[in-house]
Amino acid sequence: MKKLTETWNQQVKTLMGCLSAEKTSLRGTSGLFVRNDVHTGDELRTLGPKSKLGGL
């Protein structure tokens, strides 16, 4: 029973490490998407209005 508990505890520690790494990666990916959206919006704003009504 002791060996079983030790093995299970090690597997849980390994799983928690993997989940922590995945969480970090997902947060990083989220930041990349936000920066990409902001950059795209900035580029679109520099194009200016396409319509003469845009400045009214």
PDB file with one MODEL, atoms N, CA, C and O in Angstrom:
MODEL        1
ATOM      1  N   MET A   1       0.821  -1.192   0.000  1.00  0.00           N
ATOM      2  CA  MET A   1       0.000   0.000   0.000  1.00  0.00           C
ATOM      3  C   MET A   1       0.869   1.261   0.000  1.00  0.00           C
ATOM      4  O   MET A   1       0.531   2.260  -0.634  1.00  0.00           O
ATOM      5  N   LYS A   2       1.989   1.197   0.720  1.00  0.00           N
ATOM      6  CA  LYS A   2       2.885   2.355   0.777  1.00  0.00           C
ATOM      7  C   LYS A   2       3.447   2.670  -0.608  1.00  0.00           C
ATOM      8  O   LYS A   2       3.504   3.833  -1.007  1.00  0.00           O
ATOM      9  N   LYS A   3       3.858   1.646  -1.334  1.00  0.00           N
ATOM     10  CA  LYS A   3       4.398   1.845  -2.692  1.00  0.00           C
ATOM     11  C   LYS A   3       3.337   2.443  -3.611  1.00  0.00           C
ATOM     12  O   LYS A   3       3.638   3.322  -4.419  1.00  0.00           O
ATOM     13  N   LEU A   4       2.138   1.985  -3.495  1.00  0.00           N
ATOM     14  CA  LEU A   4       1.030   2.497  -4.301  1.00  0.00           C
ATOM     15  C   LEU A   4       0.810   3.991  -4.019  1.00  0.00           C
ATOM     16  O   LEU A   4       0.625   4.781  -4.944  1.00  0.00           O
ATOM     17  N   THR A   5       0.832   4.361  -2.761  1.00  0.00           N
ATOM     18  CA  THR A   5       0.653   5.765  -2.376  1.00  0.00           C
ATOM     19  C   THR A   5       1.798   6.622  -2.904  1.00  0.00           C
ATOM     20  O   THR A   5       1.563   7.722  -3.403  1.00  0.00           O
ATOM     21  N   GLU A   6       3.024   6.137  -2.801  1.00  0.00           N
ATOM     22  CA  GLU A   6       4.181   6.887  -3.308  1.00  0.00           C
ATOM     23  C   GLU A   6       4.088   7.092  -4.823  1.00  0.00           C
ATOM     24  O   GLU A   6       4.355   8.181  -5.330  1.00  0.00           O
ATOM     25  N   THR A   7       3.712   6.044  -5.525  1.00  0.00           N
ATOM     26  CA  THR A   7       3.575   6.123  -6.976  1.00  0.00           C
ATOM     27  C   THR A   7       2.482   7.118  -7.351  1.00  0.00           C
ATOM     28  O   THR A   7       2.659   7.941  -8.250  1.00  0.00           O
ATOM     29  N   TRP A   8       1.356   7.036  -6.655  1.00  0.00           N
ATOM     30  CA  TRP A   8       0.248   7.944  -6.933  1.00  0.00           C
ATOM     31  C   TRP A   8       0.652   9.386  -6.660  1.00  0.00           C
ATOM     32  O   TRP A   8       0.352  10.276  -7.456  1.00  0.00           O
ATOM     33  N   ASN A   9       1.327   9.622  -5.546  1.00  0.00           N
ATOM     34  CA  ASN A   9       1.773  10.978  -5.215  1.00  0.00           C
ATOM     35  C   ASN A   9       2.719  11.530  -6.286  1.00  0.00           C
ATOM     36  O   ASN A   9       2.627  12.701  -6.652  1.00  0.00           O
ATOM     37  N   GLN A  10       3.619  10.695  -6.782  1.00  0.00           N
ATOM     38  CA  GLN A  10       4.537  11.148  -7.825  1.00  0.00           C
ATOM     39  C   GLN A  10       3.793  11.472  -9.117  1.00  0.00           C
ATOM     40  O   GLN A  10       4.111  12.451  -9.792  1.00  0.00           O
ATOM     41  N   GLN A  11       2.820  10.662  -9.453  1.00  0.00           N
ATOM     42  CA  GLN A  11       2.022  10.921 -10.653  1.00  0.00           C
ATOM     43  C   GLN A  11       1.231  12.222 -10.521  1.00  0.00           C
ATOM     44  O   GLN A  11       1.101  12.969 -11.491  1.00  0.00           O
ATOM     45  N   VAL A  12       0.711  12.490  -9.348  1.00  0.00           N
ATOM     46  CA  VAL A  12      -0.025  13.734  -9.113  1.00  0.00           C
ATOM     47  C   VAL A  12       0.915  14.926  -9.242  1.00  0.00           C
ATOM     48  O   VAL A  12       0.545  15.931  -9.851  1.00  0.00           O
ATOM     49  N   LYS A  13       2.123  14.840  -8.684  1.00  0.00           N
ATOM     50  CA  LYS A  13       3.097  15.922  -8.789  1.00  0.00           C
ATOM     51  C   LYS A  13       3.466  16.178 -10.249  1.00  0.00           C
ATOM     52  O   LYS A  13       3.586  17.327 -10.672  1.00  0.00           O
ATOM     53  N   THR A  14       3.643  15.113 -11.007  1.00  0.00           N
ATOM     54  CA  THR A  14       3.974  15.246 -12.429  1.00  0.00           C
ATOM     55  C   THR A  14       2.828  15.913 -13.181  1.00  0.00           C
ATOM     56  O   THR A  14       3.054  16.808 -13.995  1.00  0.00           O
ATOM     57  N   LEU A  15       1.612  15.484 -12.911  1.00  0.00           N
ATOM     58  CA  LEU A  15       0.440  16.062 -13.556  1.00  0.00           C
ATOM     59  C   LEU A  15       0.297  17.540 -13.200  1.00  0.00           C
ATOM     60  O   LEU A  15       0.010  18.355 -14.077  1.00  0.00           O
ATOM     61  N   MET A  16       0.487  17.892 -11.953  1.00  0.00           N
ATOM     62  CA  MET A  16       0.370  19.292 -11.527  1.00  0.00           C
ATOM     63  C   MET A  16       1.430  20.152 -12.220  1.00  0.00           C
ATOM     64  O   MET A  16       1.158  21.296 -12.584  1.00  0.00           O
ATOM     65  N   GLY A  17       2.624  19.611 -12.402  1.00  0.00           N
ATOM     66  CA  GLY A  17       3.667  20.335 -13.122  1.00  0.00           C
ATOM     67  C   GLY A  17       3.279  20.575 -14.577  1.00  0.00           C
ATOM     68  O   GLY A  17       3.482  21.665 -15.111  1.00  0.00           O
ATOM     69  N   CYS A  18       2.725  19.557 -15.206  1.00  0.00           N
ATOM     70  CA  CYS A  18       2.270  19.694 -16.597  1.00  0.00           C
ATOM     71  C   CYS A  18       1.150  20.713 -16.705  1.00  0.00           C
ATOM     72  O   CYS A  18       1.153  21.542 -17.614  1.00  0.00           O
ATOM     73  N   LEU A  19       0.199  20.661 -15.794  1.00  0.00           N
ATOM     74  CA  LEU A  19      -0.919  21.605 -15.827  1.00  0.00           C
ATOM     75  C   LEU A  19      -0.445  23.039 -15.590  1.00  0.00           C
ATOM     76  O   LEU A  19      -0.965  23.976 -16.197  1.00  0.00           O
ATOM     77  N   SER A  20       0.524  23.205 -14.722  1.00  0.00           N
ATOM     78  CA  SER A  20       1.073  24.532 -14.470  1.00  0.00           C
ATOM     79  C   SER A  20       1.744  25.088 -15.721  1.00  0.00           C
ATOM     80  O   SER A  20       1.577  26.263 -16.049  1.00  0.00           O
ATOM     81  N   ALA A  21       2.498  24.249 -16.415  1.00  0.00           N
ATOM     82  CA  ALA A  21       3.152  24.674 -17.658  1.00  0.00           C
ATOM     83  C   ALA A  21       2.120  25.028 -18.723  1.00  0.00           C
ATOM     84  O   ALA A  21       2.301  26.003 -19.454  1.00  0.00           O
ATOM     85  N   GLU A  22       1.055  24.264 -18.822  1.00  0.00           N
ATOM     86  CA  GLU A  22      -0.006  24.551 -19.790  1.00  0.00           C
ATOM     87  C   GLU A  22      -0.698  25.875 -19.462  1.00  0.00           C
ATOM     88  O   GLU A  22      -1.010  26.655 -20.363  1.00  0.00           O
ATOM     89  N   LYS A  23      -0.935  26.126 -18.185  1.00  0.00           N
ATOM     90  CA  LYS A  23      -1.569  27.376 -17.765  1.00  0.00           C
ATOM     91  C   LYS A  23      -0.698  28.567 -18.164  1.00  0.00           C
ATOM     92  O   LYS A  23      -1.202  29.567 -18.674  1.00  0.00           O
ATOM     93  N   THR A  24       0.591  28.458 -17.932  1.00  0.00           N
ATOM     94  CA  THR A  24       1.523  29.521 -18.305  1.00  0.00           C
ATOM     95  C   THR A  24       1.511  29.746 -19.808  1.00  0.00           C
ATOM     96  O   THR A  24       1.498  30.889 -20.265  1.00  0.00           O
ATOM     97  N   SER A  25       1.514  28.679 -20.570  1.00  0.00           N
ATOM     98  CA  SER A  25       1.493  28.792 -22.035  1.00  0.00           C
ATOM     99  C   SER A  25       0.209  29.446 -22.525  1.00  0.00           C
ATOM    100  O   SER A  25       0.249  30.287 -23.424  1.00  0.00           O
ATOM    101  N   LEU A  26      -0.921  29.074 -21.950  1.00  0.00           N
ATOM    102  CA  LEU A  26      -2.194  29.660 -22.359  1.00  0.00           C
ATOM    103  C   LEU A  26      -2.255  31.146 -22.036  1.00  0.00           C
ATOM    104  O   LEU A  26      -2.792  31.928 -22.821  1.00  0.00           O
ATOM    105  N   ARG A  27      -1.717  31.540 -20.902  1.00  0.00           N
ATOM    106  CA  ARG A  27      -1.688  32.968 -20.559  1.00  0.00           C
ATOM    107  C   ARG A  27      -0.801  33.731 -21.542  1.00  0.00           C
ATOM    108  O   ARG A  27      -1.137  34.844 -21.947  1.00  0.00           O
ATOM    109  N   GLY A  28       0.316  33.142 -21.922  1.00  0.00           N
ATOM    110  CA  GLY A  28       1.195  33.774 -22.898  1.00  0.00           C
ATOM    111  C   GLY A  28       0.517  33.915 -24.249  1.00  0.00           C
ATOM    112  O   GLY A  28       0.648  34.945 -24.910  1.00  0.00           O
ATOM    113  N   THR A  29      -0.200  32.891 -24.656  1.00  0.00           N
ATOM    114  CA  THR A  29      -0.920  32.922 -25.923  1.00  0.00           C
ATOM    115  C   THR A  29      -1.999  33.993 -25.902  1.00  0.00           C
ATOM    116  O   THR A  29      -2.202  34.693 -26.894  1.00  0.00           O
ATOM    117  N   SER A  30      -2.681  34.122 -24.793  1.00  0.00           N
ATOM    118  CA  SER A  30      -3.704  35.149 -24.649  1.00  0.00           C
ATOM    119  C   SER A  30      -3.088  36.537 -24.849  1.00  0.00           C
ATOM    120  O   SER A  30      -3.664  37.381 -25.536  1.00  0.00           O
ATOM    121  N   GLY A  31      -1.931  36.767 -24.255  1.00  0.00           N
ATOM    122  CA  GLY A  31      -1.245  38.044 -24.416  1.00  0.00           C
ATOM    123  C   GLY A  31      -0.861  38.308 -25.860  1.00  0.00           C
ATOM    124  O   GLY A  31      -0.944  39.442 -26.332  1.00  0.00           O
ATOM    125  N   LEU A  32      -0.440  37.268 -26.562  1.00  0.00           N
ATOM    126  CA  LEU A  32      -0.089  37.430 -27.980  1.00  0.00           C
ATOM    127  C   LEU A  32      -1.298  37.832 -28.813  1.00  0.00           C
ATOM    128  O   LEU A  32      -1.196  38.689 -29.690  1.00  0.00           O
ATOM    129  N   PHE A  33      -2.442  37.213 -28.537  1.00  0.00           N
ATOM    130  CA  PHE A  33      -3.662  37.565 -29.265  1.00  0.00           C
ATOM    131  C   PHE A  33      -4.061  39.014 -28.999  1.00  0.00           C
ATOM    132  O   PHE A  33      -4.446  39.732 -29.921  1.00  0.00           O
ATOM    133  N   VAL A  34      -3.973  39.440 -27.754  1.00  0.00           N
ATOM    134  CA  VAL A  34      -4.333  40.817 -27.415  1.00  0.00           C
ATOM    135  C   VAL A  34      -3.412  41.793 -28.133  1.00  0.00           C
ATOM    136  O   VAL A  34      -3.882  42.764 -28.726  1.00  0.00           O
ATOM    137  N   ARG A  35      -2.104  41.545 -28.087  1.00  0.00           N
ATOM    138  CA  ARG A  35      -1.164  42.444 -28.761  1.00  0.00           C
ATOM    139  C   ARG A  35      -1.402  42.460 -30.264  1.00  0.00           C
ATOM    140  O   ARG A  35      -1.306  43.513 -30.893  1.00  0.00           O
ATOM    141  N   ASN A  36      -1.708  41.312 -30.843  1.00  0.00           N
ATOM    142  CA  ASN A  36      -1.987  41.244 -32.271  1.00  0.00           C
ATOM    143  C   ASN A  36      -3.236  42.055 -32.618  1.00  0.00           C
ATOM    144  O   ASN A  36      -3.248  42.779 -33.614  1.00  0.00           O
ATOM    145  N   ASP A  37      -4.282  41.938 -31.803  1.00  0.00           N
ATOM    146  CA  ASP A  37      -5.512  42.697 -32.049  1.00  0.00           C
ATOM    147  C   ASP A  37      -5.260  44.202 -31.949  1.00  0.00           C
ATOM    148  O   ASP A  37      -5.754  44.973 -32.772  1.00  0.00           O
ATOM    149  N   VAL A  38      -4.496  44.614 -30.948  1.00  0.00           N
ATOM    150  CA  VAL A  38      -4.195  46.033 -30.787  1.00  0.00           C
ATOM    151  C   VAL A  38      -3.388  46.546 -31.978  1.00  0.00           C
ATOM    152  O   VAL A  38      -3.660  47.624 -32.506  1.00  0.00           O
ATOM    153  N   HIS A  39      -2.401  45.769 -32.389  1.00  0.00           N
ATOM    154  CA  HIS A  39      -1.565  46.162 -33.525  1.00  0.00           C
ATOM    155  C   HIS A  39      -2.402  46.279 -34.806  1.00  0.00           C
ATOM    156  O   HIS A  39      -2.244  47.230 -35.570  1.00  0.00           O
ATOM    157  N   THR A  40      -3.281  45.319 -35.029  1.00  0.00           N
ATOM    158  CA  THR A  40      -4.144  45.362 -36.220  1.00  0.00           C
ATOM    159  C   THR A  40      -5.050  46.584 -36.172  1.00  0.00           C
ATOM    160  O   THR A  40      -5.226  47.264 -37.183  1.00  0.00           O
ATOM    161  N   GLY A  41      -5.622  46.868 -35.016  1.00  0.00           N
ATOM    162  CA  GLY A  41      -6.469  48.048 -34.874  1.00  0.00           C
ATOM    163  C   GLY A  41      -5.699  49.332 -35.136  1.00  0.00           C
ATOM    164  O   GLY A  41      -6.205  50.242 -35.792  1.00  0.00           O
ATOM    165  N   ASP A  42      -4.471  49.406 -34.621  1.00  0.00           N
ATOM    166  CA  ASP A  42      -3.635  50.591 -34.861  1.00  0.00           C
ATOM    167  C   ASP A  42      -3.357  50.775 -36.345  1.00  0.00           C
ATOM    168  O   ASP A  42      -3.413  51.893 -36.856  1.00  0.00           O
ATOM    169  N   GLU A  43      -3.058  49.685 -37.033  1.00  0.00           N
ATOM    170  CA  GLU A  43      -2.791  49.767 -38.472  1.00  0.00           C
ATOM    171  C   GLU A  43      -4.035  50.213 -39.239  1.00  0.00           C
ATOM    172  O   GLU A  43      -3.937  51.019 -40.164  1.00  0.00           O
ATOM    173  N   LEU A  44      -5.184  49.702 -38.866  1.00  0.00           N
ATOM    174  CA  LEU A  44      -6.415  50.079 -39.559  1.00  0.00           C
ATOM    175  C   LEU A  44      -6.751  51.550 -39.321  1.00  0.00           C
ATOM    176  O   LEU A  44      -7.248  52.225 -40.223  1.00  0.00           O
ATOM    177  N   ARG A  45      -6.487  52.046 -38.124  1.00  0.00           N
ATOM    178  CA  ARG A  45      -6.767  53.449 -37.830  1.00  0.00           C
ATOM    179  C   ARG A  45      -5.874  54.384 -38.641  1.00  0.00           C
ATOM    180  O   ARG A  45      -6.293  55.495 -38.966  1.00  0.00           O
ATOM    181  N   THR A  46      -4.659  53.963 -38.975  1.00  0.00           N
ATOM    182  CA  THR A  46      -3.755  54.821 -39.737  1.00  0.00           C
ATOM    183  C   THR A  46      -4.210  54.962 -41.196  1.00  0.00           C
ATOM    184  O   THR A  46      -3.769  55.872 -41.898  1.00  0.00           O
ATOM    185  N   LEU A  47      -5.072  54.082 -41.641  1.00  0.00           N
ATOM    186  CA  LEU A  47      -5.560  54.178 -43.015  1.00  0.00           C
ATOM    187  C   LEU A  47      -6.482  55.376 -43.199  1.00  0.00           C
ATOM    188  O   LEU A  47      -6.632  55.877 -44.313  1.00  0.00           O
ATOM    189  N   GLY A  48      -7.088  55.829 -42.137  1.00  0.00           N
ATOM    190  CA  GLY A  48      -7.987  56.963 -42.207  1.00  0.00           C
ATOM    191  C   GLY A  48      -9.336  56.573 -42.736  1.00  0.00           C
ATOM    192  O   GLY A  48      -9.550  55.438 -43.163  1.00  0.00           O
ATOM    193  N   PRO A  49     -10.258  57.533 -42.706  1.00  0.00           N
ATOM    194  CA  PRO A  49     -11.618  57.224 -43.175  1.00  0.00           C
ATOM    195  C   PRO A  49     -11.652  57.030 -44.696  1.00  0.00           C
ATOM    196  O   PRO A  49     -10.979  57.747 -45.436  1.00  0.00           O
ATOM    197  N   LYS A  50     -12.418  56.085 -45.137  1.00  0.00           N
ATOM    198  CA  LYS A  50     -12.568  55.797 -46.560  1.00  0.00           C
ATOM    199  C   LYS A  50     -13.697  56.640 -47.177  1.00  0.00           C
ATOM    200  O   LYS A  50     -13.779  56.796 -48.395  1.00  0.00           O
ATOM    201  N   SER A  51     -14.547  57.167 -46.323  1.00  0.00           N
ATOM    202  CA  SER A  51     -15.708  57.907 -46.790  1.00  0.00           C
ATOM    203  C   SER A  51     -15.563  59.369 -46.402  1.00  0.00           C
ATOM    204  O   SER A  51     -14.992  59.686 -45.359  1.00  0.00           O
ATOM    205  N   LYS A  52     -16.076  60.254 -47.234  1.00  0.00           N
ATOM    206  CA  LYS A  52     -16.076  61.678 -46.909  1.00  0.00           C
ATOM    207  C   LYS A  52     -17.010  61.960 -45.731  1.00  0.00           C
ATOM    208  O   LYS A  52     -16.912  63.011 -45.098  1.00  0.00           O
ATOM    209  N   LEU A  53     -17.886  61.054 -45.447  1.00  0.00           N
ATOM    210  CA  LEU A  53     -18.799  61.209 -44.316  1.00  0.00           C
ATOM    211  C   LEU A  53     -18.115  60.855 -42.992  1.00  0.00           C
ATOM    212  O   LEU A  53     -18.636  61.169 -41.921  1.00  0.00           O
ATOM    213  N   GLY A  54     -16.962  60.207 -43.062  1.00  0.00           N
ATOM    214  CA  GLY A  54     -16.259  59.778 -41.856  1.00  0.00           C
ATOM    215  C   GLY A  54     -15.819  60.938 -40.976  1.00  0.00           C
ATOM    216  O   GLY A  54     -15.703  60.756 -39.764  1.00  0.00           O
ATOM    217  N   GLY A  55     -15.573  62.103 -41.517  1.00  0.00           N
ATOM    218  CA  GLY A  55     -15.128  63.228 -40.738  1.00  0.00           C
ATOM    219  C   GLY A  55     -16.257  64.092 -40.189  1.00  0.00           C
ATOM    220  O   GLY A  55     -15.993  65.086 -39.513  1.00  0.00           O
ATOM    221  N   LEU A  56     -17.488  63.740 -40.462  1.00  0.00           N
ATOM    222  CA  LEU A  56     -18.633  64.544 -39.992  1.00  0.00           C
ATOM    223  C   LEU A  56     -18.979  64.290 -38.568  1.00  0.00           C
ATOM    224  O   LEU A  56     -19.915  64.894 -38.043  1.00  0.00           O
TER     225      LEU A  56
ENDMDL
END
